[in-house]
Amino acid sequence: MSKGNPAERLEDELDRAKARGRWLSDDEQAALDREADAEALLVEAKQQRDRKLMVLTGVCLLIPPLWPVALGLTLFLLYPDTMARIGLAAAITFLVGGLLLAGVLGLVMVWLIQWLF
């Protein structure tokens, strides 16, 4: 809602009513305002997170051993949804692989102990 004079506010309300095809009650308007505020907060939080990640990427670029981290952060900044899915798939793969490897190593240890004794 604009913060100008009452005539401008009424004109803004009239334009919104024309766009929707009806006037909104005070409760409906308050709910829409709350939704808009929540969405604005989410956008601001995402922008702040992206700024922090860009600074971290810059720091990682200055330290050669951290170049792979900088590459990962760059890919995440460019393609956040895709990289989140790839990260989830990689985490599940590593978890399952680690569990399978632990099981195989356990079986090898049991076989080795039985073979030695």
Solvent accessible surface area in square Angstrom, and as a share of the most:
residue,aa,sasa,rsa
1,M,114,0.51
2,S,41,0.26
3,K,188,0.80
4,G,33,0.32
5,N,81,0.41
6,P,84,0.53
7,A,68,0.53
8,E,88,0.40
9,R,88,0.32
10,L,115,0.57
11,E,109,0.49
12,D,48,0.25
13,E,53,0.24
14,L,75,0.37
15,D,78,0.40
16,R,61,0.22
17,A,11,0.09
18,K,141,0.60
19,A,89,0.69
20,R,107,0.39
21,G,67,0.64
22,R,131,0.48
23,W,147,0.52
24,L,34,0.17
25,S,58,0.38
26,D,124,0.64
27,D,115,0.60
28,E,64,0.29
29,Q,29,0.13
30,A,39,0.30
31,A,36,0.28
32,L,64,0.32
33,D,51,0.26
34,R,156,0.57
35,E,112,0.50
36,A,60,0.46
37,D,90,0.47
38,A,53,0.41
39,E,114,0.51
40,A,60,0.47
41,L,128,0.63
42,L,128,0.64
43,V,77,0.44
44,E,85,0.38
45,A,56,0.43
46,K,98,0.42
47,Q,88,0.39
48,Q,87,0.39
49,R,102,0.37
50,D,28,0.15
51,R,121,0.44
52,K,130,0.55
53,L,30,0.15
54,M,108,0.48
55,V,104,0.60
56,L,85,0.42
57,T,14,0.08
58,G,31,0.30
59,V,70,0.40
60,C,5,0.03
61,L,104,0.52
62,L,147,0.73
63,I,76,0.39
64,P,79,0.49
65,P,106,0.67
66,L,67,0.33
67,W,138,0.48
68,P,94,0.59
69,V,72,0.42
70,A,1,0.01
71,L,112,0.56
72,G,33,0.32
73,L,26,0.13
74,T,51,0.30
75,L,60,0.30
76,F,57,0.24
77,L,44,0.22
78,L,111,0.55
79,Y,123,0.47
80,P,43,0.27
81,D,103,0.54
82,T,66,0.38
83,M,44,0.20
84,A,57,0.44
85,R,159,0.58
86,I,93,0.47
87,G,39,0.37
88,L,112,0.56
89,A,56,0.44
90,A,39,0.31
91,A,58,0.45
92,I,94,0.48
93,T,91,0.53
94,F,158,0.66
95,L,116,0.58
96,V,74,0.42
97,G,35,0.33
98,G,38,0.37
99,L,121,0.60
100,L,119,0.59
101,L,106,0.53
102,A,63,0.48
103,G,40,0.38
104,V,84,0.48
105,L,98,0.49
106,G,34,0.33
107,L,130,0.65
108,V,66,0.38
109,M,110,0.49
110,V,81,0.47
111,W,153,0.54
112,L,66,0.33
113,I,93,0.47
114,Q,130,0.58
115,W,172,0.60
116,L,112,0.56
117,F,197,0.82
